[in-house]
């Protein structure tokens, strides 16, 4: 793939993308109790098939938009040896 060329990855149907967006908004809510976040993270990881999705949500500088988080996760391809 050439530099600057968009990477083709998986896609989500509209309902799954809406659910992923909702989960991300809820996880980024400042008043979300820690005990409530575990189940939401689990659901988001299963939906996006991206391990450690928290890294995309909280440890990227500059912060990724909701759609950028989803798109980045969908470009992920696990290593198969």
Secondary structure as UniProt FT lines:
FT   TURN            3..4
FT   HELIX           14..27
FT   TURN            30..31
FT   HELIX           34..48
FT   TURN            51..52
FT   HELIX           53..58
FT   HELIX           66..75
//
